[in-house]
Amino acid sequence: MTIFVGTTIADAKQQAKKQLKLTANQELQLEVIQEPRRGFFGIGRRLAKVAATVTTKETLEKPQMTNSESAVKPAPVSEKRQAPQETTNSEVDELDLAEIKRRHQANIDRVQHGGQLLVGYLTDVCTQLGIKVAPQIIDVQAHELKIDLQTAASGKVIGRHGRRINALEQLSNTFMDYHGAPKTTVILDTSDYRKRREEAVKSLAERSVTEVVASGKAVFLDPMPARERKLIHQTLEGNSHVKTYSHGREPYRSIVIAPKN
């Protein structure tokens, strides 16, 4: 059985007939396994899927044995029942390892497929915003996807304080959920913005510590994405003078840096 996809059921069936070149004694059986669906702004859209099975005419025309005929048919005398073989621990470990590798590769394949669809989606969204971009997949993991938005207008892609590129990331995560790769973290970058932003966040954390120690009062930082909040927590977790905690609700959740005592 082979799966074929298309924008409509008819398109998917046509793809199956086109790619599976049948001989004179073969017939094609088609089964619809997924109806197409239009999404909202590209999110939630899915293609039509059909399952195609090639059978021979002789197989289809061969008469089936009735229950009465099968009941009276004697089993071969020479046939002996074999005792089930025991499986050793090493064989079980090998099977488990093989299954883990298979699932890991399946996750990577899903992320790779969803990422290819996401590239087209991001291109369309940025075009609607008047920005010409050429998204390039730079890394694919089982639950992580990194895409570089190559453009001559990186400032427009990033937006004020990174709000636009962060919003595109949230859309991308939702897109991957709808396209068969749930729980995938999408990281978008352009012109090394993420590296520069990481250095800026660390510098902000250090300046805030100085202010807290000097004034003895807590400092409330501006709302920022979870990735940047985590970075501040990690940067200051070993500091003996201050403590950090998150405050508020998404998307306005922020970091508070307060005196430790």
C-alpha positions as CSV (number, residue, x, y, z in Angstrom):
1,M,0.0,0.0,0.0
2,T,1.3,3.4,-1.0
3,I,0.1,6.8,0.2
4,F,-0.5,9.7,-2.2
5,V,-1.4,13.3,-1.4
6,G,-3.0,16.1,-3.2
7,T,-4.9,19.4,-2.7
8,T,-8.1,17.5,-3.4
9,I,-9.2,13.8,-3.3
10,A,-9.4,13.8,-7.1
11,D,-5.9,15.3,-7.3
12,A,-4.5,12.6,-4.9
13,K,-6.1,9.8,-7.0
14,Q,-4.7,11.3,-10.2
15,Q,-1.2,11.3,-8.6
16,A,-1.6,7.6,-7.7
17,K,-2.8,6.6,-11.2
18,K,0.0,8.7,-12.8
19,Q,2.9,7.3,-10.7
20,L,1.8,3.6,-10.5
21,K,2.0,2.4,-14.1
22,L,-0.2,-0.7,-14.2
23,T,0.2,-3.6,-16.5
24,A,-2.6,-5.3,-18.3
25,N,-3.3,-7.8,-15.5
26,Q,-3.2,-5.3,-12.7
27,E,-5.9,-3.2,-11.1
28,L,-5.7,-0.2,-8.7
29,Q,-7.7,0.0,-5.5
30,L,-8.0,3.4,-3.9
31,E,-9.1,4.2,-0.4
32,V,-9.5,7.8,1.1
33,I,-7.7,8.0,4.4
34,Q,-7.7,11.8,4.9
35,E,-10.1,14.5,3.6
36,P,-8.5,17.8,2.7
37,R,-9.1,20.9,5.0
38,R,-8.5,24.6,4.5
39,G,-6.8,26.3,7.4
40,F,-6.9,29.7,8.9
41,F,-4.1,31.9,7.5
42,G,-2.4,28.6,6.5
43,I,-2.6,27.1,10.0
44,G,-4.6,23.9,10.2
45,R,-4.5,23.2,6.5
46,R,-4.1,19.6,5.5
47,L,-3.8,17.8,2.2
48,A,-6.0,15.0,0.9
49,K,-4.5,11.5,1.3
50,V,-5.4,8.2,-0.5
51,A,-4.0,4.7,0.0
52,A,-3.3,2.9,-3.3
53,T,-3.0,-0.9,-3.6
54,V,-2.0,-2.7,-6.8
55,T,-3.7,-6.1,-7.2
56,T,-3.7,-8.6,-10.0
57,K,-6.9,-9.6,-11.7
58,E,-6.3,-13.3,-11.0
59,T,-6.2,-12.5,-7.3
60,L,-9.5,-10.6,-7.5
61,E,-11.2,-13.3,-9.5
62,K,-9.9,-16.3,-7.5
63,P,-12.9,-18.0,-5.7
64,Q,-12.8,-17.9,-1.9
65,M,-13.0,-21.1,0.1
66,T,-16.2,-21.4,2.1
67,N,-16.2,-22.0,5.8
68,S,-17.4,-25.6,5.4
69,E,-14.6,-26.4,2.9
70,S,-12.0,-24.9,5.2
71,A,-13.4,-26.8,8.2
72,V,-13.1,-30.2,6.6
73,K,-9.7,-29.7,5.1
74,P,-7.3,-31.9,7.0
75,A,-4.1,-30.5,8.3
76,P,-0.9,-32.1,6.9
77,V,0.2,-35.0,9.1
78,S,3.8,-34.1,9.0
79,E,3.1,-30.6,10.5
80,K,4.3,-30.4,14.1
81,R,3.7,-27.7,16.5
82,Q,6.9,-25.9,17.5
83,A,7.4,-24.7,21.0
84,P,7.9,-20.9,21.2
85,Q,11.5,-19.8,21.5
86,E,12.6,-17.9,24.5
87,T,13.9,-14.4,24.0
88,T,17.1,-13.5,25.9
89,N,17.7,-10.2,27.7
90,S,20.3,-9.1,25.1
91,E,17.8,-9.7,22.3
92,V,15.2,-7.6,24.1
93,D,17.8,-4.8,24.7
94,E,18.6,-4.9,21.0
95,L,15.0,-4.7,20.0
96,D,14.4,-1.8,22.4
97,L,17.4,0.0,21.0
98,A,16.3,-0.5,17.5
99,E,12.8,0.7,18.3
100,I,14.2,3.8,20.0
101,K,16.3,4.6,16.9
102,R,13.3,4.0,14.7
103,R,11.1,6.4,16.7
104,H,13.9,9.0,16.9
105,Q,14.4,8.9,13.1
106,A,10.6,9.1,12.6
107,N,10.5,12.2,14.7
108,I,13.3,13.8,12.7
109,D,11.5,12.9,9.5
110,R,8.3,14.6,10.8
111,V,10.1,17.7,11.8
112,Q,12.0,17.8,8.4
113,H,8.7,17.4,6.5
114,G,6.9,20.1,8.6
115,G,9.9,22.4,8.3
116,Q,9.7,22.3,4.5
117,L,6.1,23.3,4.7
118,L,6.9,26.0,7.2
119,V,9.5,27.5,4.9
120,G,6.7,28.2,2.3
121,Y,4.4,29.5,5.1
122,L,7.0,32.0,6.4
123,T,7.7,33.2,2.9
124,D,4.0,33.9,2.3
125,V,3.5,35.6,5.7
126,C,6.6,37.9,5.2
127,T,5.4,38.7,1.7
128,Q,2.1,39.8,3.1
129,L,4.1,42.1,5.5
130,G,6.0,43.5,2.5
131,I,9.3,41.7,3.4
132,K,11.1,39.5,0.9
133,V,12.8,36.6,2.8
134,A,14.4,33.3,1.8
135,P,14.0,31.0,4.8
136,Q,16.8,28.3,5.1
137,I,16.6,25.3,7.4
138,I,19.9,25.2,9.2
139,D,19.4,22.4,11.8
140,V,16.8,19.6,12.3
141,Q,16.5,17.7,15.6
142,A,13.8,15.3,16.9
143,H,11.9,18.1,18.6
144,E,13.8,21.3,17.4
145,L,14.0,23.2,14.2
146,K,16.2,26.1,13.4
147,I,15.5,28.4,10.4
148,D,17.5,31.4,9.2
149,L,15.4,34.1,7.6
150,Q,17.8,35.4,5.0
151,T,16.8,38.9,3.9
152,A,18.1,42.4,3.1
153,A,15.6,43.8,5.6
154,S,16.5,42.0,8.8
155,G,15.4,45.0,10.9
156,K,11.8,44.6,9.6
157,V,11.9,40.9,10.3
158,I,13.1,41.4,13.9
159,G,10.8,44.3,14.7
160,R,10.9,46.6,17.7
161,H,12.6,44.7,20.6
162,G,12.3,41.5,18.6
163,R,8.6,41.4,18.8
164,R,8.0,40.5,15.2
165,I,10.4,37.6,15.0
166,N,9.2,36.3,18.3
167,A,5.6,36.5,17.0
168,L,6.7,34.6,13.9
169,E,8.2,31.9,16.2
170,Q,4.9,31.5,18.0
171,L,3.1,31.1,14.7
172,S,5.7,28.6,13.6
173,N,5.3,26.4,16.7
174,T,1.5,26.3,16.1
175,F,2.1,25.6,12.4
176,M,4.3,22.6,13.3
177,D,1.6,21.3,15.7
178,Y,-1.0,21.3,13.0
179,H,1.3,19.7,10.4
180,G,2.3,16.5,12.2
181,A,5.2,17.6,14.3
182,P,3.8,18.5,17.8
183,K,6.0,19.8,20.6
184,T,8.6,21.1,18.2
185,T,10.5,24.1,19.2
186,V,11.1,26.4,16.3
187,I,14.0,28.9,16.5
188,L,14.0,31.7,13.9
189,D,17.1,33.8,13.3
190,T,18.2,36.5,10.9
191,S,21.6,38.3,10.7
192,D,22.8,36.6,13.9
193,Y,20.1,38.4,15.9
194,R,19.8,35.6,18.4
195,K,23.4,35.7,19.3
196,R,23.4,39.4,19.6
197,R,20.3,39.3,21.7
198,E,21.7,36.7,24.0
199,E,24.7,39.0,24.7
200,A,22.4,41.9,25.3
201,V,20.2,39.9,27.8
202,K,23.2,38.9,29.8
203,S,24.5,42.4,29.9
204,L,21.0,43.6,31.1
205,A,21.1,41.0,33.8
206,E,24.5,42.2,35.1
207,R,23.4,45.8,35.1
208,S,20.3,45.0,36.9
209,V,22.2,43.2,39.6
210,T,24.3,46.3,40.2
211,E,21.2,48.4,40.5
212,V,19.6,45.9,42.9
213,V,22.6,45.7,45.2
214,A,23.1,49.5,45.2
215,S,19.4,50.4,45.9
216,G,18.3,47.3,47.9
217,K,15.1,47.2,45.8
218,A,13.8,44.7,43.3
219,V,14.1,45.5,39.6
220,F,11.2,44.6,37.3
221,L,12.4,43.9,33.7
222,D,10.3,44.3,30.6
223,P,8.3,41.3,29.4
224,M,10.4,38.9,27.3
225,P,10.1,35.4,25.7
226,A,10.5,32.2,27.8
227,R,13.9,31.6,26.2
228,E,15.3,34.9,27.4
229,R,13.8,34.6,30.9
230,K,15.5,31.2,31.2
231,L,18.8,32.7,30.1
232,I,18.5,35.4,32.9
233,H,17.7,32.7,35.5
234,Q,20.7,30.6,34.4
235,T,23.0,33.7,34.3
236,L,22.2,34.8,37.9
237,E,21.5,31.4,39.6
238,G,24.9,31.4,41.2
239,N,24.8,35.0,42.3
240,S,24.9,35.3,46.1
241,H,23.4,38.8,46.2
242,V,20.2,38.4,44.2
243,K,17.4,36.0,43.4
244,T,15.2,35.9,40.3
245,Y,11.6,34.8,39.6
246,S,9.1,35.3,36.9
247,H,6.0,37.5,37.2
248,G,2.8,37.9,35.2
249,R,1.1,35.9,32.5
250,E,2.1,35.3,28.9
251,P,2.7,37.1,26.7
252,Y,3.5,39.8,29.3
253,R,5.5,37.5,31.7
254,S,8.7,39.2,32.9
255,I,11.6,38.7,35.2
256,V,12.0,40.2,38.7
257,I,15.5,40.5,40.1
258,A,15.3,41.0,43.9
259,P,17.8,41.2,46.9
260,K,18.4,37.7,48.2
261,N,17.9,38.6,51.8
